[in-house]
């Protein structure tokens, strides 16, 4: 069977699997001590979309509620490191968060991804979108966009 040029074989496979075996989403966390940005994929795991920004103390309860409504197969979390791959001041906090996630959601795999420069990329994206200065100062939006960038980059690397 010849495929339409707009449909890649991998996209066709994903559509087939969705019809016969619904896919779960992938969720991304940009963990911070003040705010945590969250992004999620569509069920086909093609597009990353910002979900919300919450206080880190609310993360586990928020995820329990979200997972009761949506099927999530994997969590990716931004792993903070310096350019020489040494730990940053935030690395121990993210490690603690990962342990809490593993304890609370043992059936969901958790993967660390590089988060270097995602906040800068998020600010640049906000500028390119034409957001006004006051909107660009919204740090919660920066964290949500940073999580979306991490997730979209992860999806790109998987295909």
N, C-alpha and C positions, 0 to 999 in steps of 0.2 A: 504494500500500500504506500503510495507517495504522499508525503506530508506537505501541507501548505507551507510556503517559505517563512511565514511568521511564527510557525510552531516548531520549536526545537524538539528533538527527541526527549530531552530531559523534562521539558514542560509537559509534553504529552504523557509521559510516565507519571508525573505528579498529578495531572488531572485524572488519569485512570485510577491511581491509588486513592485519590480523594473520593471518587465515586464509589469505589469498592471497599475502601478502608480509610475512613476519615483521618486526615493528618492532624497532628497536634501542633500547637504554636510553639515558637521559641520566644522566651522572655529575656530581656537584657536589663541589667541593673548597673547604674552608674552610682555607686555607693559614696556617700559623703557624710561627714559628721553633722552637718546642718540640714542637708537636703539629699534625697535619693531620687535620681531620675530613672524612670522606667519606660521601656519601649517593648513592643511586641510585634511578632510577624502575623501575617494573615495565615489561615489554615494551610495554604499551599506553600508557605515558607518562602515566598518570593519578595514581599515588600515589608519593610520595617516601618512602623508608625509609632510616634510618641504616644504613650498612654497617660502618664501623669508624673507629678513630682510629689513626694511625701516626706514626712519627717522620718529619719531612720528608725526611731523607736516604734513606728507604726508598720514597718515593713512586713514582719511575719504575719500580723493579723490581716493586713491588706492582701497579701498573697494567698492566705487561706481562703479568704472570701473570693478572690479572683479565680483561684483554682477550682472552687466549687461550681463556678459558672462556665469556665473555659478549660479545655484540655491543653495542657502544656507538657511537652516532652523533655524540654531542656531549658536550663537557666544558664545564661552567660553573664559574667560579671567582670567589670573593668578591673584590671590588675595594675595598680600603680607602681611603676618602677622608674628609676632614673635612666638616662641614656646608657650608662655603663651596667645596666641591669641590677643595680643595687636597690635595696628597699628604700621607700620614701617614708615620711612620717605617717602617711595614711595606710601603708601596707599592713601593719598589724591589725588595724581596725577592719580592713577588708577581710583578712584571714579569719578574724572572729566572726564576721558576718557569714562567711562561707560555712563555718562550723555550725552556726545556728540554722542555716538553710539546710544543711545535710541532716541535722537532727530533726528538723520540722518536716522535711520533705524527702525522706530517704529513697523514694522510688524515682525521683527526678534527678537526672544527671546535671552536674554543675561544671562549667568550663570557664577557666580564666582567660581573658583576652586583653591584649595590650590597650591601655587607655591613654597613652601618651598623646598629647596635643588635641584630644577630642574636644575639650572645652574651647580651645582657641578656634578649632574648626567650626564649632557650633556658633561662636560669636561671628565668625566670618560669614557663615551661612545666613545668619540673621541680617547682617548688613546687605548681603546680596538679595535677600528677600524684600529689601526695602523697608524693614521695620524701623520705626522712629526711635530716637535715642532713648526715650523712657522705656519703650518696649525691650530694647536691647539690654537695659540694666536689670531686667527681670531674671535673676539668677536661677529661679526655678525653671524657667523656660530654657535657659542655657543647659541645665542638667538634663532635661528631658530630650533636648535635641542632641546632646552628647551621647546619650544612651541610644538614640536612634541611629546616629552615625556609626557607633560601635557595632550595632546589630546589622546594619546594612553592609558594612565592611565584612563582617563575619559571613553573611550570606554570600557575598561576592566570592570570598575565598573558598567556600564550599562547592561552588558550581564549576 
